[in-house]
């Protein structure tokens, strides 16, 4: 098994454990809803509309996730390129910025795991069994307003993309593990002529096309 | 930038043009773009494009390509979902490129109309992950 697949196994298990502000059951439910979003009628109608706001409807609450949490998960999973600050502010007000950020983070992480399996022609893996226990509920001391929609670390780091989940450290740790094994390769990221089987220009070509197809400005 | 460092002339406009599947100046570029599009757009030729890519660059490099497609599905979601701004150094250094490539038309551009300088400023992609 490669480093990439080792990391995925570790992270997969972490997605069903208690997180920062969500329980293991809730994190698992996020994963379930991310999978459902690809065939969810409301999500698909919004995605195809000129503006997602032009489509009426709302996601109902489930046993694990409030209606607002469902909206955050489904929109982040299905149409991330058209999220707006007004939309985020509404849900941050409802959920709190820590829970909002964890919902975005778990959505992103499980999207990585499922997309990799699809790319490799592997069947969708069963959702892991949730682990009982309480979330950590710790807000880091070194976070503040740096111009994003949620508070992020004000400490030394090179780029805003490295700060995205810093408000939720339990979720940020597996996220950073995925980024490191799947793309940045630690200190090798500074080496534009790295010696991995996929050359750096090839890696950047794939990255460029992926972000363009997702219409990601950053 | 990585293209220049490796002695390549990369057609960046073709690289981000969603329907372009062909040579962009990177070895195996056409196969990489076909595979990326198939996975991102959920086409029914994922297996065929992956096999074609592996025939050219090998199994491990193909697995690494799949990993990059996958991680960028996460990166776009954390970036757009948390509303991060483009880093000031990149914002300033990429004005012409963003205009030329149509990137300013993306909805997320609204987050970066008034960028805030925080700590060390990355100037290029290889500065992004500290």
Interface residues (C-beta under 8 A of the other chain):
Chain A: X2 X4 X38 X72 X76 X77 X80 X81 X82 X83 X84 X85 X88 X101 X104 X105 X107 X108 X109 X111 X112 X113 X115 X116 X118 X119 X120 X121 X146 X147 X148 X149 X150 X152 X154 X155 X156 X157 X158 X159 X160 X161 X162 X163 X164 X165 X175 X178 X179 X181 X182 X183 X184 X189 X190 X192 X193 X196 X197 X198 X199 X200 X201 X202 X203 X204 X205 X206 X207 X208 X209 X210 X211 X212 X213 X214 X215 X216 X217 X218
Chain B: X1 X2 X3 X5 X6 X8 X10 X12 X15 X16 X17 X18 X24 X26 X27 X28 X29 X32 X33 X35 X36 X37 X39 X40 X41 X42 X46 X47 X50 X57 X58 X60 X61 X63 X64 X65 X66 X67 X68 X69 X70 X71 X72 X73 X74 X75 X76 X77 X78 X79 X80 X81 X82 X83 X84 X85 X86 X87 X103 X104 X106 X107 X108 X109 X110 X111 X112 X114 X115 X116 X118 X119 X120 X122 X125 X126 X127 X128 X129 X130
